[in-house]
C-alpha cells in the first residue's frame, strides 16, 4: 500500500551501514567487516548487495585536473532476499585488497591526499542506494617500506602523493590508475628537482 510506495521512494525504507573489523590493511591483504541492513517500516525485497573499494583519483584533461571516484574492486554479497520491517540483517564479508592498491600510510603518518575506502551498494527495486565511504588505511608491505625508508635515510623529504588515472607503459598494471609519491631531494642532490616513485 501507501507505506510500500513511500519505501520505494526511500522514505521509511531499509537503511544500510557497514562496519569494518580492522581498518589497517596492506596490499594483497583482506579487509573484513559486516554490512548491517536495518529493515524500514515495511518488508522490502533486496535485489542485490555489493561492497567494493573506491579511490579518489586525479584525471588530467587538456586544460584541467579533476578528481573522480573510481571503484576498483567489487564483491557481490548475494542476490535477492527480503528484509522484514524493523528486522536487522547482518552480512559478513572479506574483501581482497589488490596488490597494486596505493598506500595511504607511511611511518605512522597519513599520506596527504590519499582517499581510499570501502563502498556499500544496496539494490532495492532497481534503485541503487550507496552508503558512505568507510576509509581504510593501506600500510606499505615490507619491501615497499624498505624503499621508502631508503629515500628517507638519503635525506629525501616527502612532498606529496597522488593517484593518477592512466597506465604506466611497459608494466603489467591492472588497475585503471597508479600512485605517485613525490620526494624533495636534499642539498647534496641539487641537480634533481624532485623524485617521483610508483610501485607496480
C-alpha positions in Angstrom: 0.0 0.0 0.0 1.0 3.6 0.6 3.9 2.7 3.0 5.4 0.4 0.4 5.2 3.2 -2.2 6.9 5.5 0.3 9.6 2.9 1.0 10.3 2.5 -2.8 11.0 6.3 -2.8 13.3 6.0 0.1 11.0 7.1 2.9 10.8 4.6 5.7 12.8 2.1 3.6 15.7 -0.1 4.6 19.0 1.6 5.7 22.4 0.1 5.3 25.6 0.5 7.5 29.0 -1.1 7.0 31.3 -1.7 9.9 34.9 -2.7 9.3 36.5 -5.1 11.8 40.0 -3.7 11.1 40.8 -0.5 9.1 44.5 -1.2 8.8 45.4 -3.3 5.8 48.3 -4.0 3.4 48.2 -4.6 -0.4 47.4 -8.2 -1.0 45.6 -8.4 2.3 41.9 -8.6 3.2 39.6 -6.0 4.8 37.0 -7.7 7.0 33.7 -6.3 8.0 29.9 -6.7 8.0 27.0 -5.0 6.4 24.0 -4.3 8.6 20.7 -3.8 6.9 18.0 -2.3 9.1 14.5 -3.0 7.8 12.3 0.0 7.4 8.6 0.4 8.1 7.6 -2.3 5.6 9.1 -5.5 4.4 11.4 -4.9 1.3 12.9 -7.1 -1.4 16.6 -6.5 -1.6 17.8 -7.3 -5.1 21.5 -7.1 -4.6 24.2 -6.2 -2.1 27.8 -5.3 -3.1 30.8 -4.0 -1.3 33.8 -2.5 -3.2 37.0 -0.4 -2.9 36.9 3.1 -4.1 39.7 5.7 -4.7 39.6 9.4 -5.4 41.8 9.8 -8.5 43.1 12.7 -10.4 42.1 12.8 -14.1 44.1 15.1 -16.3 42.4 16.5 -19.4 43.7 19.0 -21.9 43.4 22.1 -19.7 42.4 21.0 -16.2 42.7 18.4 -13.5 39.6 17.0 -11.9 39.1 14.4 -9.2 37.0 11.3 -9.9 35.8 8.4 -7.6 36.8 5.1 -9.2 35.6 1.8 -7.9 38.4 -0.7 -8.5 37.2 -3.9 -6.8 33.7 -5.2 -6.3 32.3 -8.1 -4.3 28.8 -9.3 -4.6 27.4 -10.4 -1.2 24.3 -12.2 -2.5 21.3 -11.7 -4.6 17.6 -11.4 -3.7 16.4 -11.7 -0.2 13.7 -10.0 1.9 14.2 -7.8 4.9 11.3 -7.7 7.2 10.0 -4.4 8.7 12.2 -3.5 11.6 14.4 -6.6 11.3 18.2 -6.4 11.2 20.0 -8.5 8.5 23.8 -8.9 9.0 26.1 -10.0 6.2 29.8 -10.5 7.0 32.4 -10.1 4.2 36.1 -10.3 3.4 37.2 -8.0 0.6 40.6 -8.7 -1.0 42.9 -5.7 -1.4 44.6 -5.8 -4.8 48.4 -5.8 -4.8 48.5 -2.5 -6.7 46.4 -0.7 -4.2 48.1 2.7 -3.4 49.4 3.0 0.1 47.8 5.7 2.3 50.1 5.5 5.4 53.8 5.6 5.9 55.8 5.8 9.2 52.6 6.0 11.1 51.5 9.1 9.2 48.6 9.5 6.8 49.8 10.4 3.3 48.0 13.7 2.4 45.6 13.5 -0.5 45.2 9.7 -0.3 41.5 8.7 -0.1 40.6 5.0 -0.3 37.7 3.3 1.3 35.0 0.6 1.2 31.8 1.4 -0.5 28.5 -0.4 0.1 25.7 -0.6 -2.5 22.2 -1.8 -1.8 19.9 -2.6 -4.7 16.2 -2.1 -4.0 13.6 -2.1 -6.8 16.3 -1.4 -9.4 17.4 1.7 -7.5 20.9 1.8 -6.1 21.5 3.1 -2.7 25.1 3.8 -1.8 26.2 4.1 1.7 29.1 6.4 2.9 32.7 5.6 2.1 34.3 3.8 5.0 38.0 4.8 4.9 40.8 2.2 5.2 44.5 2.7 6.0 46.7 0.9 3.5 50.1 0.4 5.0 53.2 -0.5 2.9 54.4 -4.1 2.5 57.9 -4.7 4.0 59.6 -4.4 0.5 57.8 -1.1 -0.1 58.7 0.2 3.4 62.3 -0.6 2.8 62.4 1.5 -0.4 60.6 4.4 1.3 62.9 4.2 4.3 66.0 4.2 1.9 64.8 7.5 0.4 64.3 9.0 3.9 67.8 7.8 5.0 69.3 9.5 2.0 67.7 12.8 3.2 64.8 12.9 0.7 61.7 14.6 2.2 58.2 13.5 1.4 56.4 16.2 -0.6 53.1 14.7 -1.7 51.2 11.7 -3.0 48.5 11.5 -5.6 46.6 8.9 -7.6 46.5 9.5 -11.4 44.2 7.9 -13.9 46.1 6.0 -16.7 48.7 3.3 -17.3 52.4 3.2 -17.0 53.8 1.9 -20.2 55.8 -1.4 -20.1 54.3 -2.6 -16.8 51.7 -5.3 -16.0 49.5 -2.7 -14.3 45.9 -3.9 -13.8 44.2 -1.0 -12.0 43.0 2.0 -14.1 45.2 4.3 -12.1 48.5 4.5 -10.3 50.0 6.2 -7.3 52.9 8.8 -7.5 54.8 9.5 -4.3 56.9 12.7 -4.7 60.1 13.4 -2.7 62.1 16.6 -2.4 65.9 15.9 -2.8 68.4 17.1 -0.1 71.1 19.7 -0.9 73.7 17.2 -2.0 71.4 16.1 -4.9 71.0 19.7 -6.2 70.8 18.5 -9.8 67.5 16.8 -9.1 64.3 18.8 -9.0 62.1 16.0 -7.5 61.8 12.2 -7.4 58.5 10.5 -8.2 58.1 6.9 -7.0 55.4 4.5 -8.2 55.0 0.8 -7.1 53.8 -1.5 -9.8 
